[in-house]
Structures are given as structure tokens and as C-alpha cells.
Amino acid sequence: MLKPGATIGILGGGQLARMLALAAAPLGLRCHVYSPEKDSCAFDVVHAGTCAPYEDETALGRFAGAVDVITYEFENVPAKTAAVLAQRKPVLPDPKVLETTQDRLVEKTFISGLKIPTAPFAPVHSATQLAEAVEAVGLPAVLKTRQLGYDGKGQAKVSKSGDAVSAWRSVHNAPCILEGFIDFEREVSVVAARARDGKVECFEITENEHRDHILKISRVPAKVTPALAREARQIATRIAKAFDYVGVLGVEMFVVGTGRRRMVLVNEIAPRVHNSGHWTIDGATVSQFEQHVRAIAGWPLAKSVRLGRRVEMVNLIGAEVDEAARWLTVPGTSVHVYGKGEARPRRKMGHVTRVWPR
Ligand code: AMP
């Protein structure tokens, strides 16, 4: 259990690390960010920073020596980096989780192994296997690279069998997974926290709207029945337990079917704080970032309560960050600008949260 004044080491220096550090401060904890990029926006708000490659074992050793516990803000931490650090200090959540979530095929196999429904899927390692996978999964389908895909990168839709060859070429013949294309009613997610003692607290199920494969808006309450919300929370809880997870994780899901046959399919697990949980900073008594800090510190989790009858989080993507000034004047709205340099297209530059009073 960490004592006030202790230091949390964070791998990665983006907005998630920044918001983690901002949540740790009121609890009397310091953060030390390790990032290879010198203009990382988390460096602006932390007690200490290390700018070095993830392969630099001397820098990693020094970082581990300076912190009390280590966590990460993104799932593509190299396995070797995590292993080097884990010899020196507790790394939470356990890096073995990354072996599952860094590979879409391993991840989907893990989820279905828990008897949790997903889209139908099949591995694709060659053009021949792609034809077999199309046969097994059916069309339309989505071809996704097994590794390093996010926000729609490394994905190609296969609507008819003639699309298969160009889809395979567009992912540069990388190892892939073919998934059945799901005609979902809506997209939702559950952000859950699991403490060191195994206790789980889920945030309210959140409804997510994507534009161009990037999360644009998250809303609570989600338009789902209490039974479906319960099922979604149970799924997230089972996943967290199966990983013996410590910290916050996000589980992205599709709502499918109608009436009593309505159900959720798991699309993806994010072993970290999640964009769809940003609304909890201003829209709940305890945020996902504080909950993650509490969990890895070995402190009790909160029962977080939503503030307001409805809450909406809108991402400011690319040049939309210029709208921040306008949002400052909208009643009930909190503005978060991440302090990143260039507002490149598709880059998450900030977000705003609107809370409608009860
Ligand atoms: P992902 O990179 O897997 O998180 O996918 C990004 C977005 O693409 C999701 O949030 C969905 O909107 C869409 N998507 C991904 N997989 C599927 C699928 N199998 N069927 C339909 N839409 C999908």
C-alpha cells in the first residue's frame, strides 16, 4: 500500500498519463512519466520526467529506482520493457495482460474462452487463408491487423468476395483477424476498476458515438435496459477477474439484436483508463483516473456516483481544439485541452464535458 508522498511511475506521456497525474496530486501522490517523445503533454504536469527510448535499460533502471509502483497509459508497451521494470518494482496491471490485449486474435480467443460473445472471427495469415476465413465468418466482414491497430488504423472492410484481395493488400499482408461485420444497434463500453484485493467497481455503462472510427461523443445514461447494463458490467467484471487485473480497464461492446434477444458482443479490451471514461472527471464523484490511482496504490476503491441527470463528453479532434474558447462559455461545461503541439487531423487534442443538473 502506497503512503502519501509516494511516486507512481507512468509509461507513456500522452493525455491519459497527464490526466492520471492530475488525479494523483489531490491524493498526495507524485507521478514520474517515462516517454520517448520529448514533447509529451504529460511532462507539463508531473513531478519528474524521463525522456528515453523504451529499450534504454539504464534509463529504465533509474526510473524504476525513483518510483514506488509502475503503470502505463497505453497497451503497446514493449514486453521486454515491462519485464525489465517488473524485476525492480511492481508493475500494475500485470504486464502479462498486455500479451493478450496487444494481439486481436489472442484477445478474441481469450474473450470467447470465457464464454463471452464476440463477433465471429478467424485468423488470416495468407491470401488463401483469407478465402477460408471469408467462408467461415461470412460477409460483410472487417479485416484487422492483429497488432498495432487503433482508431480504425490497419482495418479494411470486405463487403463482397472481390474486395478480399485489395483488403489484404491494404494491410500489407500483415497477420490479421477477419471479423464478421456487426450491424449493431449502438456501441457501449464499461470502464471497470479492480482493486488489489479483487474488489471490482464498474462505472455506469456509457454509450459511444464514433466518427471516422474515432470516438467522438460518450453519453450517460446509455439507452439500454437495466438488464443489459447489468450483463455488460458482469462481462467487464469477469474479464477483470480472469486477468487478476489491478487498475482500470475499458471494455468496448456492440449492442445487437432486438427485444428480449438484445445482447452485447465484446469488441475490444483496453488495459488502461479509457477515452469513454473521461466524462467521469467532471460528471462523477470519483473519476476513472482517481480510481486507477487508488487501485494501483492499494487503496480502497470508491463507489462513484454520477453528477447530473445526464452527462456528455465530446472529443476535440484536430482543429476542433480551436472551439475550446467557445465551449468555455457554455453553461455546465468543463473544458480540457491536453497541451499537445500540432493539431494534426485525427489527433485527440482535448475534450469537453457537459453536465445537465438533476
Ligand atoms: P476497433 O479498432 O476494433 O476498436 O474498431 C473501431 C471502430 O470500428 C469500432 O468502434 C466500430 O465502430 C467499428 N468496428 C470495429 N469492428 C467492427 C465489426 N466487427 N463490425 C462493425 N463495426 C466494427
Residues whose N, C-alpha, C, O or C-beta is under 5 A from the ligand:
A	BS01	AMP	A119 V142 Y150 D151 G152 E179 G180 F181 I182 H210 H213 E268
